[in-house]
Amino acid sequence: MLWKNYSLRRATLASISADDGRSPRQIQRVLRVAALEQKIELHLNAQELVVLVMDTTYFDTFGVMVFRCATRRRNLFWMFVGEETNEDYLVGLTHLQSQGFTIAAVVCDGKRWLAEQIEGKGILVQLCQFHFTKAVTRHLTRHPKTCAGRTLRSLVLNAKRMNKTDFTQALVAWHEQWGTFLKEKTVTPGTGRWQYTHIVDYEPLTRQHCTGYPVSSPISVILN
């Protein structure tokens, strides 16, 4: 009853506490347990290949992990979680497969080791384009100082309008155009040690992508 009042009728902790007699903190603990005990929900029938978008949204004391069909634009499955874990995502995938859904590919965020675990099940993985752009911007900034940086940012922002082949070709062309610039080195006086002047290497943003979606190779991001 407490859970229905909170989740469906949008009652506040204060109003529930006033009616129930327990403190808001006690009510909060009860709701946290109730959220974790909610049964997973399944919608629609398995009739076609699914490109699955997975993510978790957090509310006051719990999260909702959602598995959404990108082509149908419908939620196939969701469950309440205490925190976002790779294990819960894999549970959701396994459950959908047990219901007859054939998962062609998964779109997810960059949670550590999640892509590798999904690929281990024989499913293609694409990094969410929002997280793709956010990861590059974190290193590149919104206002790169160099022409090479501005060109790369423009390419990343246009990735959503490009297919796999076009994006890959554009990224290769960018590397070729700015190859000499990227190899410039700065030597530290006194030590003789050097480092690349303009770039820092970091791990690939994605592992594999669905056909028709942008794909990236390991990217060297312009810092200045």
C-alpha positions in Angstrom: 0.0 0.0 0.0 2.8 2.4 0.8 4.5 1.6 -2.5 1.4 2.3 -4.5 0.8 5.6 -2.7 4.4 6.7 -3.4 4.8 5.4 -6.9 1.3 5.7 -8.4 -0.4 8.4 -6.4 2.8 10.5 -6.1 2.4 10.9 -2.4 5.4 12.5 -0.6 7.3 11.0 2.2 6.0 13.7 4.5 2.3 13.0 3.7 2.8 9.2 3.9 4.5 9.7 7.3 1.6 11.8 8.6 -0.9 9.1 7.6 1.1 6.1 8.7 2.6 7.4 11.9 6.2 6.4 11.1 9.0 8.9 10.5 9.9 9.9 6.9 13.3 8.0 7.3 11.5 4.8 8.3 9.1 5.2 5.4 12.1 5.7 3.1 13.6 2.4 4.2 10.4 0.6 3.7 10.0 2.0 0.2 13.6 1.1 -0.7 13.0 -2.5 0.1 9.6 -2.4 -1.7 11.3 -1.0 -4.8 13.8 -3.9 -4.9 11.0 -6.5 -4.5 8.9 -5.2 -7.4 8.5 -7.8 -10.2 9.9 -7.1 -13.6 7.4 -6.2 -16.3 7.3 -7.5 -19.8 5.4 -5.8 -22.7 4.8 -6.8 -26.4 5.3 -10.1 -28.1 8.6 -11.3 -29.6 8.0 -11.0 -33.4 11.1 -9.5 -34.9 14.8 -8.7 -34.4 15.3 -6.1 -31.6 17.9 -3.3 -31.4 17.8 -2.8 -27.7 18.5 0.5 -25.9 19.3 0.0 -22.2 19.7 2.7 -19.4 18.8 3.3 -15.8 17.0 6.4 -14.4 17.2 7.2 -10.7 14.5 8.5 -8.5 14.6 9.5 -4.8 15.6 6.1 -3.3 15.7 3.7 -6.2 16.4 3.3 -9.9 14.4 1.9 -12.9 16.4 -0.1 -15.4 14.7 0.1 -18.8 15.1 -2.1 -21.9 13.6 -0.3 -24.9 13.2 -1.4 -28.5 14.7 1.3 -30.7 12.6 0.5 -33.8 9.3 0.0 -32.0 9.9 2.9 -29.6 8.4 0.8 -26.8 9.7 -0.4 -23.5 9.9 -4.2 -23.7 11.0 -4.7 -20.1 12.0 -2.9 -16.9 12.9 -3.6 -13.3 13.5 -1.7 -10.1 17.1 -1.7 -8.9 19.1 -0.3 -6.0 22.0 0.6 -8.3 23.0 0.2 -11.9 25.1 -3.0 -12.3 26.3 -5.0 -15.3 24.8 -8.1 -13.7 21.3 -6.6 -13.8 21.7 -5.6 -17.4 22.7 -9.1 -18.3 19.7 -10.5 -16.3 17.5 -8.3 -18.4 19.0 -9.5 -21.6 18.7 -13.1 -20.6 15.1 -12.6 -19.6 14.2 -11.0 -22.9 15.9 -13.9 -24.8 14.0 -16.4 -22.7 10.8 -14.7 -23.8 11.7 -15.3 -27.5 13.2 -11.9 -28.4 16.2 -12.1 -30.7 18.6 -9.2 -29.7 20.4 -8.1 -32.9 22.3 -5.3 -31.1 22.4 -3.3 -27.9 22.9 0.4 -27.4 24.2 1.3 -23.9 26.3 3.8 -22.0 30.1 3.4 -21.4 29.8 1.4 -18.1 33.1 -0.4 -17.6 33.2 -4.0 -19.0 29.5 -3.9 -19.9 30.2 -3.9 -23.7 32.6 -6.8 -23.4 30.2 -8.9 -21.4 27.4 -8.3 -23.9 29.7 -9.1 -26.8 30.5 -12.3 -25.0 26.9 -13.3 -25.6 27.3 -12.8 -29.3 25.5 -9.5 -29.5 26.8 -6.4 -31.2 27.2 -3.3 -29.0 27.1 0.4 -29.8 27.9 3.2 -27.4 25.0 5.6 -27.0 25.6 8.6 -29.2 25.0 11.0 -26.2 27.7 9.2 -24.2 29.9 9.0 -27.3 29.7 12.8 -27.7 30.1 13.4 -24.0 33.2 11.3 -23.7 34.9 13.1 -26.6 33.9 16.5 -25.3 35.3 15.7 -21.8 38.8 15.6 -23.4 38.3 17.9 -26.4 36.2 20.6 -24.6 33.3 22.5 -26.2 35.6 25.1 -27.7 38.8 23.4 -29.0 41.7 25.9 -29.6 43.2 24.2 -32.7 41.7 23.8 -36.1 42.3 20.0 -35.9 40.3 20.0 -32.6 37.5 22.0 -34.1 37.3 19.7 -37.1 37.2 16.6 -34.9 34.5 18.0 -32.8 32.4 18.9 -35.9 32.9 15.3 -37.0 31.7 13.9 -33.7 28.7 16.2 -33.6 27.6 15.0 -37.0 28.1 11.3 -36.2 24.3 10.9 -35.7 23.7 11.8 -39.3 26.3 9.4 -40.7 26.4 5.7 -41.3 29.2 3.4 -40.3 31.1 3.6 -43.6 30.9 7.4 -43.9 32.0 8.0 -40.3 34.9 5.6 -40.5 36.1 7.1 -43.8 35.8 10.7 -42.3 37.7 9.7 -39.2 40.5 8.1 -41.2 40.7 11.2 -43.4 41.0 13.3 -40.3 43.9 11.3 -39.1 45.6 11.5 -42.5 45.1 15.3 -42.7 46.4 16.0 -39.2 49.0 13.2 -39.0 52.0 15.5 -38.9 50.4 17.8 -36.4 49.5 15.0 -34.1 53.1 13.7 -34.1 54.5 17.0 -32.8 56.4 16.5 -29.6 57.4 18.7 -26.6 60.7 18.0 -24.8 60.9 18.8 -21.1 64.0 20.9 -20.3 66.5 19.3 -18.0 65.1 15.7 -18.3 65.0 15.3 -22.0 61.7 13.5 -21.7 59.1 14.2 -24.4 55.4 13.9 -24.8 53.0 14.6 -27.7 52.2 18.3 -27.7 48.6 18.1 -28.8 47.1 14.8 -28.0 46.4 12.2 -25.3 45.5 8.6 -26.2 42.6 6.9 -24.5 40.8 3.6 -25.0 38.3 3.2 -27.9 34.9 4.7 -27.3 33.2 1.7 -28.7 33.9 -1.9 -29.5 31.4 -2.8 -32.2 28.5 -1.1 -33.8 25.3 -2.0 -35.6 25.2 -1.6 -39.4 24.1 1.9 -40.1 25.4 3.4 -36.9 28.6 5.4 -36.5 31.7 3.5 -35.5 34.9 4.8 -34.0 38.5 3.6 -33.8 40.8 4.4 -30.9 40.7 8.2 -31.0 43.5 10.6 -30.0 41.8 13.7 -28.6 43.2 17.2 -29.2 43.9 19.0 -25.9 45.1 22.4 -27.1 
